[in-house]
Amino acid sequence: MDTETLHFHALLSQVATATEEALEALLPPASSPLTEAMRYATLSGGKRMRAFFVIETCNMFHVPPTQAVRAAAAVECLHAYSLIHDDLPAMDDDDLRRGKPTVHRKWDDATAILAGDALQTIAFEILAAPKTAPDPAVRLKLITRLAEAAGARGMVGGQMLDILAETRRTPLSLEEITDLQALKTGALISWSVEAGGILGKSNTDALAVYAEAVGLAFQIQDDILDVTGTAETTGKATGKDAEAGKATFVSLLGLDAARKKAQDLVSEACDALAPYGSAASGLRRAAQYIVAREN
């Protein structure tokens, strides 16, 4: 592993640690099955890529670390909610997440649904607090944009399209899969990249191009790992998309072309960061990491 890669992994680890510490303090104590499930789902590790995007862009725009880590914790709470619900029998029906039993397997469906609901609401509670940003207008923009990214015009809308695709007579086209994943995966990543600019009251137009390309590259790598990975390396069941006959970037493009597409998107993302110069070096490394990861 070269020096730059080692530095990036160290940086990613620092962000994960800081985010975990913030979540430990912000989540309610484990005093009931509900709060135990909330903490189990949120504090069970993970790459913390969304948190990384928040904190890295906050650094670029000179946002105080105490504000940055709260926004990072908020998006990780919302992401954890989405994973809990995504794993339910009515959705993907998964038994493993991050190498551990999914919430509905460890408890039950009702507890999983309620834990997800509670994590979604606490994300907005965190953003609404003055500690996240002293300016009410900034807090309102963070909340509004996250609601858009997570709702019917974002992640939830993308999940619905994914469910509907399973009963279609014809598989989705490449354009349709791209649109679906821009909502299901990309919207929350876009918010994470945008958050630093909102907190720093700066223009984020160039970052929007980066976020769109990185979000799509992330999903393509997920599709690749579903084919090439194992449950031991990915921490979740693999091969489920092919088994279900779902159209993916790999099924439509083939493995080699999907890898090339992901690499092209990384180049596009890095090119979009030119206006930020060396200040965006962490974001460049993150884009490269996304298509090199094995989980």
GUDOMAR-329102 format. One record per residue (C-alpha): x, y, z; residue number from 1; chain; residue in one letter. Coordinates in steps of 0.001 Angstrom, whole numbers. Layout:
REM residues N
rec px: X; py: Y; pz: Z; resi: NUM; chain: A; resn: a
...
END
This chain:
REM residues 295
rec px: 0; py: 0; pz: 0; resi: 1; chain: A; resn: m
rec px: 1535; py: 3357; pz: -1038; resi: 2; chain: A; resn: d
rec px: 1966; py: 6316; pz: 1316; resi: 3; chain: A; resn: t
rec px: -1028; py: 8249; pz: -46; resi: 4; chain: A; resn: e
rec px: -3320; py: 5244; pz: 375; resi: 5; chain: A; resn: t
rec px: -2078; py: 4668; pz: 3915; resi: 6; chain: A; resn: l
rec px: -2694; py: 8331; pz: 4708; resi: 7; chain: A; resn: h
rec px: -6232; py: 8129; pz: 3329; resi: 8; chain: A; resn: f
rec px: -7051; py: 4995; pz: 5343; resi: 9; chain: A; resn: h
rec px: -5741; py: 6717; pz: 8474; resi: 10; chain: A; resn: a
rec px: -7916; py: 9743; pz: 7700; resi: 11; chain: A; resn: l
rec px: -10957; py: 7537; pz: 7110; resi: 12; chain: A; resn: l
rec px: -10313; py: 5782; pz: 10415; resi: 13; chain: A; resn: s
rec px: -10066; py: 9131; pz: 12239; resi: 14; chain: A; resn: q
rec px: -13405; py: 10234; pz: 10791; resi: 15; chain: A; resn: v
rec px: -15015; py: 6917; pz: 11749; resi: 16; chain: A; resn: a
rec px: -13749; py: 7225; pz: 15320; resi: 17; chain: A; resn: t
rec px: -14930; py: 10815; pz: 15674; resi: 18; chain: A; resn: a
rec px: -18332; py: 9927; pz: 14231; resi: 19; chain: A; resn: t
rec px: -18708; py: 6887; pz: 16510; resi: 20; chain: A; resn: e
rec px: -17909; py: 9052; pz: 19541; resi: 21; chain: A; resn: e
rec px: -20511; py: 11619; pz: 18474; resi: 22; chain: A; resn: a
rec px: -23119; py: 8905; pz: 17893; resi: 23; chain: A; resn: l
rec px: -22387; py: 7349; pz: 21287; resi: 24; chain: A; resn: e
rec px: -23264; py: 10682; pz: 22896; resi: 25; chain: A; resn: a
rec px: -26209; py: 11623; pz: 20672; resi: 26; chain: A; resn: l
rec px: -28107; py: 8322; pz: 20631; resi: 27; chain: A; resn: l
rec px: -30370; py: 7501; pz: 23594; resi: 28; chain: A; resn: p
rec px: -28938; py: 5025; pz: 26129; resi: 29; chain: A; resn: p
rec px: -29665; py: 1328; pz: 25650; resi: 30; chain: A; resn: a
rec px: -32546; py: 1126; pz: 28107; resi: 31; chain: A; resn: s
rec px: -35123; py: -783; pz: 26021; resi: 32; chain: A; resn: s
rec px: -35272; py: -3109; pz: 22999; resi: 33; chain: A; resn: p
rec px: -35940; py: -31; pz: 20829; resi: 34; chain: A; resn: l
rec px: -32895; py: 1941; pz: 21938; resi: 35; chain: A; resn: t
rec px: -30735; py: -1187; pz: 22036; resi: 36; chain: A; resn: e
rec px: -31658; py: -1866; pz: 18392; resi: 37; chain: A; resn: a
rec px: -30977; py: 1758; pz: 17434; resi: 38; chain: A; resn: m
rec px: -27497; py: 1629; pz: 18911; resi: 39; chain: A; resn: r
rec px: -26814; py: -1864; pz: 17514; resi: 40; chain: A; resn: y
rec px: -27609; py: -739; pz: 13979; resi: 41; chain: A; resn: a
rec px: -25769; py: 2566; pz: 14154; resi: 42; chain: A; resn: t
rec px: -22678; py: 1665; pz: 16175; resi: 43; chain: A; resn: l
rec px: -21900; py: -1589; pz: 14356; resi: 44; chain: A; resn: s
rec px: -19048; py: -180; pz: 12297; resi: 45; chain: A; resn: g
rec px: -19169; py: 413; pz: 8572; resi: 46; chain: A; resn: g
rec px: -17056; py: 2525; pz: 6253; resi: 47; chain: A; resn: k
rec px: -18613; py: 5852; pz: 7379; resi: 48; chain: A; resn: r
rec px: -18166; py: 7185; pz: 3838; resi: 49; chain: A; resn: m
rec px: -21088; py: 9579; pz: 4152; resi: 50; chain: A; resn: r
rec px: -19628; py: 10930; pz: 7379; resi: 51; chain: A; resn: a
rec px: -16272; py: 11268; pz: 5629; resi: 52; chain: A; resn: f
rec px: -17798; py: 13341; pz: 2821; resi: 53; chain: A; resn: f
rec px: -19479; py: 15631; pz: 5358; resi: 54; chain: A; resn: v
rec px: -16370; py: 16186; pz: 7450; resi: 55; chain: A; resn: i
rec px: -14004; py: 16515; pz: 4500; resi: 56; chain: A; resn: e
rec px: -16134; py: 19153; pz: 2780; resi: 57; chain: A; resn: t
rec px: -16600; py: 20931; pz: 6101; resi: 58; chain: A; resn: c
rec px: -12809; py: 21101; pz: 6387; resi: 59; chain: A; resn: n
rec px: -12630; py: 22575; pz: 2896; resi: 60; chain: A; resn: m
rec px: -15009; py: 25361; pz: 3890; resi: 61; chain: A; resn: f
rec px: -13507; py: 25940; pz: 7372; resi: 62; chain: A; resn: h
rec px: -16536; py: 24718; pz: 9324; resi: 63; chain: A; resn: v
rec px: -15838; py: 24139; pz: 13046; resi: 64; chain: A; resn: p
rec px: -15243; py: 20422; pz: 13764; resi: 65; chain: A; resn: p
rec px: -17963; py: 20356; pz: 16440; resi: 66; chain: A; resn: t
rec px: -20550; py: 21332; pz: 13824; resi: 67; chain: A; resn: q
rec px: -19142; py: 19037; pz: 11145; resi: 68; chain: A; resn: a
rec px: -19256; py: 15899; pz: 13288; resi: 69; chain: A; resn: v
rec px: -22882; py: 16531; pz: 14270; resi: 70; chain: A; resn: r
rec px: -23911; py: 16724; pz: 10600; resi: 71; chain: A; resn: a
rec px: -21875; py: 13571; pz: 9968; resi: 72; chain: A; resn: a
rec px: -23644; py: 11779; pz: 12817; resi: 73; chain: A; resn: a
rec px: -27034; py: 12889; pz: 11488; resi: 74; chain: A; resn: a
rec px: -26482; py: 11390; pz: 8051; resi: 75; chain: A; resn: v
rec px: -25146; py: 8166; pz: 9568; resi: 76; chain: A; resn: e
rec px: -28331; py: 7862; pz: 11651; resi: 77; chain: A; resn: c
rec px: -30436; py: 8290; pz: 8531; resi: 78; chain: A; resn: l
rec px: -28271; py: 5826; pz: 6612; resi: 79; chain: A; resn: h
rec px: -28607; py: 3266; pz: 9423; resi: 80; chain: A; resn: a
rec px: -32399; py: 3630; pz: 9303; resi: 81; chain: A; resn: y
rec px: -32364; py: 2968; pz: 5565; resi: 82; chain: A; resn: s
rec px: -30280; py: -200; pz: 6015; resi: 83; chain: A; resn: l
rec px: -32559; py: -1553; pz: 8751; resi: 84; chain: A; resn: i
rec px: -35615; py: -1127; pz: 6527; resi: 85; chain: A; resn: h
rec px: -33795; py: -2331; pz: 3403; resi: 86; chain: A; resn: d
rec px: -32936; py: -5614; pz: 5173; resi: 87; chain: A; resn: d
rec px: -36551; py: -6364; pz: 6190; resi: 88; chain: A; resn: l
rec px: -38392; py: -9382; pz: 4705; resi: 89; chain: A; resn: p
rec px: -40693; py: -7017; pz: 2788; resi: 90; chain: A; resn: a
rec px: -37643; py: -5462; pz: 1116; resi: 91; chain: A; resn: m
rec px: -34393; py: -7395; pz: 492; resi: 92; chain: A; resn: d
rec px: -34904; py: -9975; pz: 3284; resi: 93; chain: A; resn: d
rec px: -31266; py: -10082; pz: 4394; resi: 94; chain: A; resn: d
rec px: -29896; py: -11986; pz: 7390; resi: 95; chain: A; resn: d
rec px: -26480; py: -10302; pz: 7585; resi: 96; chain: A; resn: l
rec px: -25332; py: -6694; pz: 7707; resi: 97; chain: A; resn: r
rec px: -21682; py: -5772; pz: 8376; resi: 98; chain: A; resn: r
rec px: -21034; py: -9393; pz: 9290; resi: 99; chain: A; resn: g
rec px: -23685; py: -9444; pz: 12046; resi: 100; chain: A; resn: k
rec px: -27351; py: -10504; pz: 12185; resi: 101; chain: A; resn: p
rec px: -29664; py: -7844; pz: 10781; resi: 102; chain: A; resn: t
rec px: -31868; py: -5990; pz: 13262; resi: 103; chain: A; resn: v
rec px: -35058; py: -7892; pz: 12412; resi: 104; chain: A; resn: h
rec px: -33179; py: -11188; pz: 12864; resi: 105; chain: A; resn: r
rec px: -31674; py: -10204; pz: 16212; resi: 106; chain: A; resn: k
rec px: -34996; py: -8785; pz: 17479; resi: 107; chain: A; resn: w
rec px: -38111; py: -8887; pz: 15257; resi: 108; chain: A; resn: d
rec px: -39716; py: -7037; pz: 12363; resi: 109; chain: A; resn: d
rec px: -41664; py: -4614; pz: 14551; resi: 110; chain: A; resn: a
rec px: -38600; py: -3587; pz: 16571; resi: 111; chain: A; resn: t
rec px: -36617; py: -3149; pz: 13359; resi: 112; chain: A; resn: a
rec px: -39278; py: -902; pz: 11811; resi: 113; chain: A; resn: i
rec px: -39536; py: 1228; pz: 14944; resi: 114; chain: A; resn: l
rec px: -35763; py: 1468; pz: 15376; resi: 115; chain: A; resn: a
rec px: -35483; py: 2665; pz: 11792; resi: 116; chain: A; resn: g
rec px: -38259; py: 5207; pz: 12321; resi: 117; chain: A; resn: d
rec px: -36569; py: 6518; pz: 15466; resi: 118; chain: A; resn: a
rec px: -33181; py: 6823; pz: 13757; resi: 119; chain: A; resn: l
rec px: -34732; py: 8767; pz: 10906; resi: 120; chain: A; resn: q
rec px: -36279; py: 11285; pz: 13282; resi: 121; chain: A; resn: t
rec px: -33161; py: 11681; pz: 15439; resi: 122; chain: A; resn: i
rec px: -31200; py: 12636; pz: 12310; resi: 123; chain: A; resn: a
rec px: -33412; py: 15697; pz: 11902; resi: 124; chain: A; resn: f
rec px: -33366; py: 16376; pz: 15650; resi: 125; chain: A; resn: e
rec px: -29568; py: 16593; pz: 15501; resi: 126; chain: A; resn: i
rec px: -29626; py: 18973; pz: 12537; resi: 127; chain: A; resn: l
rec px: -32288; py: 21174; pz: 14148; resi: 128; chain: A; resn: a
rec px: -30177; py: 21855; pz: 17251; resi: 129; chain: A; resn: a
rec px: -28285; py: 25185; pz: 17454; resi: 130; chain: A; resn: p
rec px: -25095; py: 23240; pz: 18240; resi: 131; chain: A; resn: k
rec px: -25100; py: 22026; pz: 14617; resi: 132; chain: A; resn: t
rec px: -25171; py: 25580; pz: 13246; resi: 133; chain: A; resn: a
rec px: -25902; py: 28851; pz: 15051; resi: 134; chain: A; resn: p
rec px: -27677; py: 30307; pz: 11995; resi: 135; chain: A; resn: d
rec px: -31312; py: 29049; pz: 11802; resi: 136; chain: A; resn: p
rec px: -31302; py: 29514; pz: 8021; resi: 137; chain: A; resn: a
rec px: -28367; py: 27130; pz: 7704; resi: 138; chain: A; resn: v
rec px: -30077; py: 24525; pz: 9880; resi: 139; chain: A; resn: r
rec px: -33271; py: 24857; pz: 7836; resi: 140; chain: A; resn: l
rec px: -31375; py: 24328; pz: 4581; resi: 141; chain: A; resn: k
rec px: -29601; py: 21245; pz: 5965; resi: 142; chain: A; resn: l
rec px: -32938; py: 19790; pz: 7082; resi: 143; chain: A; resn: i
rec px: -34772; py: 20644; pz: 3852; resi: 144; chain: A; resn: t
rec px: -32086; py: 19205; pz: 1605; resi: 145; chain: A; resn: r
rec px: -31806; py: 16021; pz: 3694; resi: 146; chain: A; resn: l
rec px: -35597; py: 15568; pz: 3611; resi: 147; chain: A; resn: a
rec px: -35480; py: 15873; pz: -193; resi: 148; chain: A; resn: e
rec px: -32528; py: 13473; pz: -464; resi: 149; chain: A; resn: a
rec px: -34146; py: 10868; pz: 1792; resi: 150; chain: A; resn: a
rec px: -37778; py: 11046; pz: 681; resi: 151; chain: A; resn: g
rec px: -39945; py: 10309; pz: -2331; resi: 152; chain: A; resn: a
rec px: -37728; py: 12416; pz: -4598; resi: 153; chain: A; resn: r
rec px: -34596; py: 10698; pz: -3333; resi: 154; chain: A; resn: g
rec px: -33636; py: 7505; pz: -1494; resi: 155; chain: A; resn: m
rec px: -37154; py: 6212; pz: -712; resi: 156; chain: A; resn: v
rec px: -38301; py: 6935; pz: -4250; resi: 157; chain: A; resn: g
rec px: -35325; py: 4992; pz: -5584; resi: 158; chain: A; resn: g
rec px: -36130; py: 2049; pz: -3315; resi: 159; chain: A; resn: q
rec px: -39687; py: 1993; pz: -4640; resi: 160; chain: A; resn: m
rec px: -38411; py: 1932; pz: -8228; resi: 161; chain: A; resn: l
rec px: -36120; py: -956; pz: -7259; resi: 162; chain: A; resn: d
rec px: -39050; py: -2922; pz: -5832; resi: 163; chain: A; resn: i
rec px: -41217; py: -2267; pz: -8896; resi: 164; chain: A; resn: l
rec px: -38389; py: -3412; pz: -11169; resi: 165; chain: A; resn: a
rec px: -38546; py: -6900; pz: -9636; resi: 166; chain: A; resn: e
rec px: -41998; py: -7534; pz: -11125; resi: 167; chain: A; resn: t
rec px: -41362; py: -6012; pz: -14554; resi: 168; chain: A; resn: r
rec px: -41545; py: -8297; pz: -17576; resi: 169; chain: A; resn: r
rec px: -38479; py: -6654; pz: -19096; resi: 170; chain: A; resn: t
rec px: -35298; py: -5727; pz: -17214; resi: 171; chain: A; resn: p
rec px: -34408; py: -2103; pz: -16626; resi: 172; chain: A; resn: l
rec px: -32321; py: -347; pz: -19235; resi: 173; chain: A; resn: s
rec px: -28942; py: 1182; pz: -18389; resi: 174; chain: A; resn: l
rec px: -30516; py: 4637; pz: -18301; resi: 175; chain: A; resn: e
rec px: -33277; py: 3444; pz: -15977; resi: 176; chain: A; resn: e
rec px: -30809; py: 1796; pz: -13588; resi: 177; chain: A; resn: i
rec px: -28714; py: 4956; pz: -13574; resi: 178; chain: A; resn: t
rec px: -31765; py: 7079; pz: -12699; resi: 179; chain: A; resn: d
rec px: -32867; py: 4607; pz: -10013; resi: 180; chain: A; resn: l
rec px: -29479; py: 4500; pz: -8315; resi: 181; chain: A; resn: q
rec px: -29079; py: 8280; pz: -8490; resi: 182; chain: A; resn: a
rec px: -32068; py: 8345; pz: -6139; resi: 183; chain: A; resn: l
rec px: -31545; py: 5217; pz: -4031; resi: 184; chain: A; resn: k
rec px: -27798; py: 5603; pz: -3382; resi: 185; chain: A; resn: t
rec px: -26684; py: 8876; pz: -4901; resi: 186; chain: A; resn: g
rec px: -29075; py: 11319; pz: -3225; resi: 187; chain: A; resn: a
rec px: -27772; py: 10723; pz: 304; resi: 188; chain: A; resn: l
rec px: -24161; py: 10858; pz: -896; resi: 189; chain: A; resn: i
rec px: -24938; py: 14149; pz: -2640; resi: 190; chain: A; resn: s
rec px: -26312; py: 15590; pz: 610; resi: 191; chain: A; resn: w
rec px: -23191; py: 14440; pz: 2450; resi: 192; chain: A; resn: s
rec px: -20953; py: 16225; pz: -50; resi: 193; chain: A; resn: v
rec px: -23161; py: 19325; pz: -66; resi: 194; chain: A; resn: e
rec px: -23414; py: 19626; pz: 3741; resi: 195; chain: A; resn: a
rec px: -20002; py: 21236; pz: 4184; resi: 196; chain: A; resn: g
rec px: -20866; py: 23941; pz: 1694; resi: 197; chain: A; resn: g
rec px: -24196; py: 24618; pz: 3396; resi: 198; chain: A; resn: i
rec px: -22546; py: 24872; pz: 6824; resi: 199; chain: A; resn: l
rec px: -19780; py: 27028; pz: 5360; resi: 200; chain: A; resn: g
rec px: -22257; py: 29180; pz: 3394; resi: 201; chain: A; resn: k
rec px: -20341; py: 28494; pz: 174; resi: 202; chain: A; resn: s
rec px: -21281; py: 27605; pz: -3394; resi: 203; chain: A; resn: n
rec px: -21193; py: 23854; pz: -4056; resi: 204; chain: A; resn: t
rec px: -22004; py: 23651; pz: -7788; resi: 205; chain: A; resn: d
rec px: -18718; py: 21916; pz: -8662; resi: 206; chain: A; resn: a
rec px: -19184; py: 19499; pz: -5773; resi: 207; chain: A; resn: l
rec px: -22593; py: 18501; pz: -7146; resi: 208; chain: A; resn: a
rec px: -20894; py: 17091; pz: -10256; resi: 209; chain: A; resn: v
rec px: -18408; py: 15228; pz: -8053; resi: 210; chain: A; resn: y
rec px: -21157; py: 13829; pz: -5836; resi: 211; chain: A; resn: a
rec px: -23251; py: 12559; pz: -8755; resi: 212; chain: A; resn: e
rec px: -20286; py: 10732; pz: -10303; resi: 213; chain: A; resn: a
rec px: -19081; py: 9298; pz: -6991; resi: 214; chain: A; resn: v
rec px: -22567; py: 8120; pz: -6005; resi: 215; chain: A; resn: g
rec px: -22932; py: 6183; pz: -9245; resi: 216; chain: A; resn: l
rec px: -19410; py: 4737; pz: -8985; resi: 217; chain: A; resn: a
rec px: -20233; py: 3585; pz: -5444; resi: 218; chain: A; resn: f
rec px: -23278; py: 1657; pz: -6662; resi: 219; chain: A; resn: q
rec px: -21428; py: 107; pz: -9592; resi: 220; chain: A; resn: i
rec px: -18771; py: -1167; pz: -7179; resi: 221; chain: A; resn: q
rec px: -21543; py: -2593; pz: -4983; resi: 222; chain: A; resn: d
rec px: -22893; py: -4437; pz: -8041; resi: 223; chain: A; resn: d
rec px: -19393; py: -5736; pz: -8813; resi: 224; chain: A; resn: i
rec px: -18908; py: -6954; pz: -5237; resi: 225; chain: A; resn: l
rec px: -22251; py: -8755; pz: -5345; resi: 226; chain: A; resn: d
rec px: -20712; py: -10865; pz: -8118; resi: 227; chain: A; resn: v
rec px: -17065; py: -11102; pz: -7058; resi: 228; chain: A; resn: t
rec px: -17244; py: -10812; pz: -3261; resi: 229; chain: A; resn: g
rec px: -18097; py: -13229; pz: -468; resi: 230; chain: A; resn: t
rec px: -20177; py: -12862; pz: 2669; resi: 231; chain: A; resn: a
rec px: -16931; py: -12947; pz: 4661; resi: 232; chain: A; resn: e
rec px: -15400; py: -9975; pz: 2826; resi: 233; chain: A; resn: t
rec px: -18526; py: -7889; pz: 2258; resi: 234; chain: A; resn: t
rec px: -20285; py: -8605; pz: 5563; resi: 235; chain: A; resn: g
rec px: -23561; py: -9421; pz: 3794; resi: 236; chain: A; resn: k
rec px: -24993; py: -12031; pz: 1459; resi: 237; chain: A; resn: a
rec px: -23711; py: -11903; pz: -2119; resi: 238; chain: A; resn: t
rec px: -25101; py: -13135; pz: -5429; resi: 239; chain: A; resn: g
rec px: -28647; py: -12143; pz: -4487; resi: 240; chain: A; resn: k
rec px: -29130; py: -9798; pz: -7464; resi: 241; chain: A; resn: d
rec px: -28315; py: -12512; pz: -9993; resi: 242; chain: A; resn: a
rec px: -30423; py: -15030; pz: -8093; resi: 243; chain: A; resn: e
rec px: -33391; py: -12660; pz: -8214; resi: 244; chain: A; resn: a
rec px: -32798; py: -11865; pz: -11880; resi: 245; chain: A; resn: g
rec px: -32334; py: -8161; pz: -11142; resi: 246; chain: A; resn: k
rec px: -30806; py: -5936; pz: -13779; resi: 247; chain: A; resn: a
rec px: -27575; py: -4368; pz: -12506; resi: 248; chain: A; resn: t
rec px: -24671; py: -2480; pz: -14048; resi: 249; chain: A; resn: f
rec px: -22772; py: -5771; pz: -14181; resi: 250; chain: A; resn: v
rec px: -25616; py: -7751; pz: -15792; resi: 251; chain: A; resn: s
rec px: -26077; py: -5086; pz: -18469; resi: 252; chain: A; resn: l
rec px: -22474; py: -4051; pz: -19107; resi: 253; chain: A; resn: l
rec px: -20507; py: -7126; pz: -18098; resi: 254; chain: A; resn: g
rec px: -17879; py: -7188; pz: -15345; resi: 255; chain: A; resn: l
rec px: -14997; py: -5579; pz: -17253; resi: 256; chain: A; resn: d
rec px: -17124; py: -2814; pz: -18761; resi: 257; chain: A; resn: a
rec px: -18714; py: -2113; pz: -15378; resi: 258; chain: A; resn: a
rec px: -15243; py: -1711; pz: -13854; resi: 259; chain: A; resn: r
rec px: -14248; py: 648; pz: -16653; resi: 260; chain: A; resn: k
rec px: -17442; py: 2653; pz: -16190; resi: 261; chain: A; resn: k
rec px: -16686; py: 3033; pz: -12477; resi: 262; chain: A; resn: a
rec px: -13127; py: 4175; pz: -13222; resi: 263; chain: A; resn: q
rec px: -14395; py: 6687; pz: -15799; resi: 264; chain: A; resn: d
rec px: -16770; py: 8106; pz: -13194; resi: 265; chain: A; resn: l
rec px: -13892; py: 8461; pz: -10721; resi: 266; chain: A; resn: v
rec px: -11955; py: 10452; pz: -13332; resi: 267; chain: A; resn: s
rec px: -15007; py: 12626; pz: -13942; resi: 268; chain: A; resn: e
rec px: -15434; py: 13194; pz: -10196; resi: 269; chain: A; resn: a
rec px: -11780; py: 14155; pz: -9720; resi: 270; chain: A; resn: c
rec px: -11852; py: 16520; pz: -12702; resi: 271; chain: A; resn: d
rec px: -14811; py: 18331; pz: -11131; resi: 272; chain: A; resn: a
rec px: -12653; py: 19125; pz: -8081; resi: 273; chain: A; resn: l
rec px: -10143; py: 21213; pz: -10070; resi: 274; chain: A; resn: a
rec px: -11483; py: 24555; pz: -8696; resi: 275; chain: A; resn: p
rec px: -10608; py: 23448; pz: -5146; resi: 276; chain: A; resn: y
rec px: -6990; py: 22481; pz: -5840; resi: 277; chain: A; resn: g
rec px: -5117; py: 20657; pz: -3091; resi: 278; chain: A; resn: s
rec px: -7903; py: 21363; pz: -570; resi: 279; chain: A; resn: a
rec px: -9902; py: 18581; pz: -2248; resi: 280; chain: A; resn: a
rec px: -7177; py: 15922; pz: -2099; resi: 281; chain: A; resn: s
rec px: -9171; py: 13910; pz: 468; resi: 282; chain: A; resn: g
rec px: -12202; py: 13837; pz: -1802; resi: 283; chain: A; resn: l
rec px: -10044; py: 12649; pz: -4701; resi: 284; chain: A; resn: r
rec px: -8677; py: 9800; pz: -2614; resi: 285; chain: A; resn: r
rec px: -12204; py: 8940; pz: -1479; resi: 286; chain: A; resn: a
rec px: -13349; py: 8576; pz: -5087; resi: 287; chain: A; resn: a
rec px: -10457; py: 6242; pz: -5841; resi: 288; chain: A; resn: q
rec px: -11095; py: 4245; pz: -2670; resi: 289; chain: A; resn: y
rec px: -14754; py: 3720; pz: -3552; resi: 290; chain: A; resn: i
rec px: -13921; py: 1610; pz: -6611; resi: 291; chain: A; resn: v
rec px: -11014; py: -221; pz: -4938; resi: 292; chain: A; resn: a
rec px: -12876; py: -1319; pz: -1779; resi: 293; chain: A; resn: r
rec px: -13806; py: -4941; pz: -1125; resi: 294; chain: A; resn: e
rec px: -16776; py: -4363; pz: 1179; resi: 295; chain: A; resn: n
END
